[in-house]
Structures are given as C-alpha cells and as structure tokens.
Amino acid sequence: MRRLTHKILGVAGAVLLTLAGTGLPASAADAPYDVLVFSKTAGFRHDVIATGIQTIRDLGAANSFTVTATEDANAFTTSNLAQYEAVVFLNTTGDVLNSSQETAFESYIRGGGGYVGVHAAADTEYNWSFYGQLVGAYFSSHPAIQQVTARVQDRGHASTAHLPQAWTRTDELYNYSTNPRSTAHVLATLDESTYSGGTMGSDHPIAWCKTIDGGRSWYTGLGHTQASYSETNFRNHLLGGLRYAANRSKADCRVETGYTAIYNGSTTGWSQAGPGSFTNSNATLTSSGGLGLLWYSAKQYASYSLKLDWMMPGDDNSGVVIGFPAGSDPDAAMANGYEVQIDATDASDRTTGSIYGFKSADIAARDAALNAPGEWNTYELLVEGERLRVFLNGRLVNDFTNTDPVRSLTSGHIGIQNHGTGDDVSFRNIRIKELGGTPTRTGPITSSTGKCVDVNGNSSADGTKIQLWTCSGAGNQQWTVNGSTLRSLGKCMGVAGGSTANGAAIQLATCNGSGGQNWTAGSNGSLVNPQSGKCLDANGASTANGTQLIIWTCHGAANQRWSLA
C-alpha cells in the first residue's frame, strides 16, 4: 500500500551482490557458515564422489561457507558436529554410522542442524528409523542412465527457484520404496512419460525438503553422473539445498497437499483493476505501475489456505489483498478487504507480514523468517471465519481477527497489488485450498419479471439510487453476498437513513455494519431487512427501467420476489 514514511534500507535490504560463479540473481550475502561433507560407503561406491566434494568446495569459496570433507565416521560426535551448520551425505551407501554416532547425529539435527542428502544418500542406513525419517524415502531401484524431464513444483525454494518448470537433463533416476509426499514438501518430480524404467507412476518425487524438530532436511535424487557437477542448474540446485539446510535461506517445507493452482502461468480468471499492470513471463507475474490490483474474479472464497511465492528485487512495495467484493476499483477493494503487506522497510503496521494499517507482524518472528531482496519468499494466508493467520516461509508472523463491521473475512476475492512505478514485485505459483466453508456468490439479482437490481449510472457515490433496469451483465448489476450484506462497486445496499418505514428508499452506501444494510433470505424468494422486518420491493409493482427499490411490508407479491444467480 502507499508509503507513509520515508524508507531506509534495513537488514533485509542489506548490501547486494552476485553469488559469484553460480548464475543466481543478486541477493544479500550469507553470514559465513561451515559444512561437513561425509562420503563414506559400505556398499556401492560412486566414482563421482571426488568431483562432488570439489564442487561443494567451489560453491563454498564463492558463497561464504567453508567445507570439511571426511569419510571418518568418528567425526560424528556431539562436540564436533556442533561446529557445522549443515552435514552433507554425498553418495553414501550402506551402514556408515555406529549407534553412538547415530545418537550424536540425531541430537544434532533435532537441535537445529541441517542435513543434505545427495543421490545415494537414500541408499544408506536402512535399519535406522530416524535416518529414514530424515532422508524421506529409501532407494528401491533404477533404470539405465537416460534423459528425463523433471517437473518443478516449487519455484520459490532456493534450490529450485532458478529452474524452469520443465527441467530436462540426464542422470541415473531413482525409484523409491515409498512416496515421501506424505511427510515432506516435494520440490520436483520426474515425468515418467519422458523416460523408461520409472515405477512410481504419475507422482514420482525426486527432490524434497522437510523440518524435523529444530532441524532441516533437503534431499535430491540427482547427482550420479560426472556431468551433473558441471551443470549450472544442478550446481545451483545443490547450492540452494545447502543454503536451506544451513538456515541461510528460509522456506516453507511443511507437507503440502490438496491445493489448486489459480495462477501458475495462465491468467485465466484474473482481472486488472485500476492503473498499471503485471507482466506474465516464465510463469511469473511482475508488477508495473499502479496503484492497481490484479484480482481473481472467477471465484470468491470463504475459509481457505492461500499460498503464493513472491520476490522483491530491492526496496519495493506490494501486498496481497483478501476478503473484498467484486468490483473494478482497487481503492474499494482496500476499503472493504485487508492487505497483507510486502515491504520490509516500512513502518511496523505497514511492513512485510503486517495487516496493513491494522496489526503489525511479530517483527522478531518476521525477521527470522524473511529472505533478503532478490530471493523468493512464501506466504500462507490462513483464513478461518474472521481469523487471519499469516505464515512467512512456514513461520507464523501474524494472527489477526477482524472486528470491523465494514469488512468481513468470511467471504470475498483475492488479489495482488501493483503499487506503483519502481515498486517491482514478482509472484509465482498462487494456489488455494478450500477448508470446507461455503463460498459466497456473486452475480445479478433479478426480479420475478426478469429485470436486474441496478446501481444508477454505475456510480459508487454514497446515496446512489438502486433501481430496476434491463439486465446487461455490467458491474453495477453484479452483487456479492458478503456475510449478511449485498455489495456492488465496493459498497453496500442499504435503506436510506436506516429507516424502517414503508417506502424508505434503497441506496448504495459505504458499508458500515448497520442494521439498514443487512439482508436475509425470506419466504417465496423475498429479501428481508431484519432491522425493519420489511421486504425489498419494486415501488408500485412497476417493471419499468429506473423503478426505485424500497422496503415495504412483506406480502409475497411478484414485486418482492428476487433471485441471485
């Protein structure tokens, strides 16, 4: 939303630089960290291990981390592991740790350490249940090395954000004995129709992440061939996994099922309100100009979990707006809904994770979860009744309950803001899961004689006459059921002056939660104003265009019967 304070660069807008030698976009430099690479084998030994170690050393030299490589399991003691932010199991095989070493490593992970598993790490420690939980799935079999198309499902995680949606490469392609999706967040899958020998069907995960107590786990099934370690995309895939495991890049790695994409490249169902626009390229929406709003006009939602990935390249500004009625005015959407802000350097009630102008985020939690400019972040907006919880990269940063009678979270549309020139924020993979609430309806209100309830002159001014008119499908004839209100053009249908008298005029006005703006379904298709106990009525039983709508004692005649499409 609009800036109300002069902005200065904060922690999240620290000095930017290119991650040298990686091809990744500019982002804030990581605080230095230490990585242990473990490559002991007690079964098949991959000839790529030395290449993999050197690759990780090269990545570390360019990206603020040091590497210790070992095949000595005696490194797995509590005191020794404490010096590392992440431990890589690089093509390990078989039983490589004894019981005391296993205990030390489990304690390290649960206490906040990071694990990276590469390829044959899934062919390791079959009899250790904690390791099975950590790696996510065990190796089962593999066909010959061949080309495959991987489908990238999460393009917000540091290990996959740089990848195309369809990633074609050559490798040894593991089948797993179980599907990890029920316990891990899947980042990429193999398309079994693009190669021979897959045994997992239409859902064949190949890279995933998860949390275990305070620790983080990231696994990729790729990395068998020598060529892999010279491929830019694979090297960046590995670097992103290391950064996540070392807690240098944040991500939402909770299990995710049941979501429906409403944007993943196609803008079908979306409409632009107000000035400016969004470019749509590489399944990414990027804001331009404004102040406007790209909103999902195809449907409105009640209880739901909305997830989306977003990235701001610098000190930029945008937001996600929810709970607003249909309409072409972005200001009306803001006045009747709520904005979850994206702008890490604004005032506390207008900063990333805040409910704009209403409630600040938990700033300490937000700072701990926020990625720096140039990196992707994930929001979950969890709406249940009038309660809105905001999760940033999987961490709760705001818990807000609506008490404003003008607004309601129980129904409405969602949108993303284009704030203005120079405020360039990008969005990916907007998906939603309905939680069982009944979505409200938007459409025309028609009389029994086929005319529509119409806002005179398409005006949103307070006091505008509401009348009968020939149905045209225009926005001033579209009405949204929002709680107990009927809304058009961002405002409410109400009785003038809150009157309860027969003949009191119906008009459009700013929603204020008053009794004169409440409507319930009565018998025989009537719409009843509970405050007066009277019905919506076409004055004089006229069917002419321009007939004023009024309230009148309910009598069930044709001029008091209505239907919402």
Secondary structure by P-SEA (a helix, b strand, c coil): ccccccccccccccccccccccccccccccccbbbbbbbccccccccaaaaaaaaaaaaaaaccbbbbbbccccccccccccccccccccccccccccaaaaaaaaaaaaabbbbbbcccccccccccaaaaaaacccccccccbbbbbbbbcccccccccccccbbbbbcbbbbbcccccccbbbccccccccccccccccccccccccccccbbbbbbcccccccccccaaaaaaaaaaaaaaacccccccccccccccccccccccccccccbbbbbcccbbbbccccccccccccccccbbbbbbbbbccccccbbbccccccccaaaaaaccccccccccccccccccccccccccaaaaaaaccccccbbbbbbbcccccbbbbbccccccbbbbbccccccccbbbbbcccccccbbbbbccbbbbbcccbbbbbccccccccccccccccccccccbbbbcccccccccbbbbcccccccccbbbbcccccccccbbbbbcccccccccbbbbccccccccccccccccccccccccbbbbbbcccccccccccccc
